[in-house]
Amino acid sequence: MKFELIAQDGRARGGRVETEHGSFDTPVFIPVGTQACAKAVTHKQLKEIGAQIILANAYHLALRPGEDLIAEFGGLHRFMSWDRPIITDSGGYQVFSLAQMTKISDEGAAFQSHIDGSRVFITPERSIEIQERLGADIIMAFDECVGYPCDKDRAAGAMRRSLDWAGRGLAAKTRKDCSLFAITHGGVHADLRKECTESLARMPFDGYALGGLSVGEEWEQTSEVLALSNDLLPREKPRYLMGVGLPQNILDAVEQGMDMFDCVLPTRNARNGEAFTRNGRIKIRNEKYKRDGAPLEEGCDCYACRNFSRAYLRHLFVADEILGLTLMTQHNLRFYMRLMEGIRASIRAGRFAEFKAGFLRET
Amino acid sequence: MKFELIAQDGRARGGRVETEHGSFDTPVFIPVGTQACAKAVTHKQLKEIGAQIILANAYHLALRPGEDLIAEFGGLHRFMSWDRPIITDSGGYQVFSLAQMTKISDEGAAFQSHIDGSRVFITPERSIEIQERLGADIIMAFDECVGYPCDKDRAAGAMRRSLDWAGRGLAAKTRKDCSLFAITHGGVHADLRKECTESLARMPFDGYALGGLSVGEEWEQTSEVLALSNDLLPREKPRYLMGVGLPQNILDAVEQGMDMFDCVLPTRNARNGEAFTRNGRIKIRNEKYKRDGAPLEEGCDCYACRNFSRAYLRHLFVADEILGLTLMTQHNLRFYMRLMEGIRASIRAGRFAEFKAGFLRET
């Protein structure tokens, strides 16, 4: 993996990451494809929308269909027939959010599968092994996640364990074509986050993610962590703010030097009937759209907006048609892609602050 | 509407129907788009699959979102943004299959909506009014459907009522750009079917459909009705076998001079995880496809077969991913479209019997 910084505007960075499966431009939004596909859209639609990279999940894929099967098919790219970059999450967050009867020790995480209740044990080494067998272009270190609020002792313990696990992951890594990112922890405790970030920054990771955020804290607290992280993370490596998020939060985070983002919001909200637009969010089932002949968002170039009215989309949702989920997902993902295109262009033009202000004024 | 007979091979007919929204080639399979969309695929995918015309339903659309709303949008084509031909069913079959507390009199059908339980009354005139407001290229006469088995008195009563209703529909019709098809009835009773077909054939309908079939009778019985209908229906008008069906039944019906077909089988079975292939049907959830790297059907040119393995499709179904429904629907519809393309080419080449025999040998 190669990361090139192309432009800087304040702390906002414009760059490009090159992988074995092609490149992507940063700041980038990464559509979520947990189970080896994005929900409710085809790969072809994803490409039309402008997706340059997708995120799959080692936890889900190890449980089903199993990394052995995927490896037999030559890895995740071939199994799912996606030829652009893939990033896999390590499973740390899913152990925290999905698994049952979880027992975490220094050795690793023992838990019950959320699918069939079977006992699973994942160590930092095992997570790397799974991810290398999946063969994603970017893989993540296994970490221990805690919620918010979280007392400082607990946050410190999880941070130190994640630090130890990151080192073990680095030692376990064998594939050169799978770039390993570390995940910083410490919750919103500045001293813990600093200790973790500084320690990881000294180790030869290919990139750095900020973990343990978007778990209930105020955005202002996240923002402080971003400022601190921007100062401590190596300039020449990509920074990935995991699980974020709302357009305004992405704009804030880009302003604080973050390069990569993923979130289920555009796809999940789409399936729940909520569209993102420059003029605010639209709940499409609302009666007021019943006779609305306008597209979801005036000026949007997505397939849904080029062809269909809010009235038709509302009809599809009210009538429980799958097509509604697909069209709404296409729109929301395209909304995020256009946001990122705007962000990248504005950074290169040295006008990011204006772009951000303009966007926030409209929405 | 213009119908041109281009080729004849035995009783099998090759033709072309021209409408205000473009033409379609016969024999044609019409994908079902009951609620103003095909289930689980976009219009763009439908076109890629080769769909030339779709079937929507007056019953469903009158109940939701209402034909007034669709008329406000300039009709169904504009409302749903589909620029190719549309046919609407009259609602007769849905009154029989979906409605509750149904009371049928000579005047019309009173029933409770299957959606919200509200009382609805549809007369033959009202059905035409709904369909003209929707503005489909081909509309159907309102009819009374009976099941199978059905005693002869009941079948005769429903047939004579449908005959009367067809005449009232013809009288009620006002739009020249909406072509009206009659629907023959009489179940599998040859004399009733003959009486009905002869009577309708004397009236100036734009085409003729065979109704009240595929409701539980043996195919051999249907086949006798087809032979009888082929002899009695005017040669210069299209013949539409409603709700059929299996590929082998379509082949039989083409052999008996039928031109148009619709059925939920390819789309519904797709969503239930069943694929049609030249070598038989595949239940994709079956364990035996877990490590199967082959496409659903070797040689198929659909998006699913060009890009994905049975193993990946099985994974999508087992993991409950909507993408699985979409890919399977694309394949099944494309399977039907390729079948019809093969049928049409073989009729023009005077080799339909060989084509049919070859197809049946393989499957």
Interface residues (C-beta under 8 A of the other chain):
Chain A: Q35 A36 C37 A38 K39 A40 V41 T42 H43 K44 H60 R64 P65 L69 E72 F73 F79 M80 S81 K290 R291 G293 Y303 N307 F308 S309 A311 Y312 R314 H315 L316 V318 A319 E321 I322 L323 L325 T326 L327
Chain B: Q35 A36 C37 A38 K39 A40 V41 T42 H43 K44 H60 R64 P65 L69 E72 F73 F79 M80 S81 K290 R291 G293 Y303 N307 F308 S309 A311 Y312 R314 H315 L316 V318 A319 E321 I322 L323 L325 T326 L327
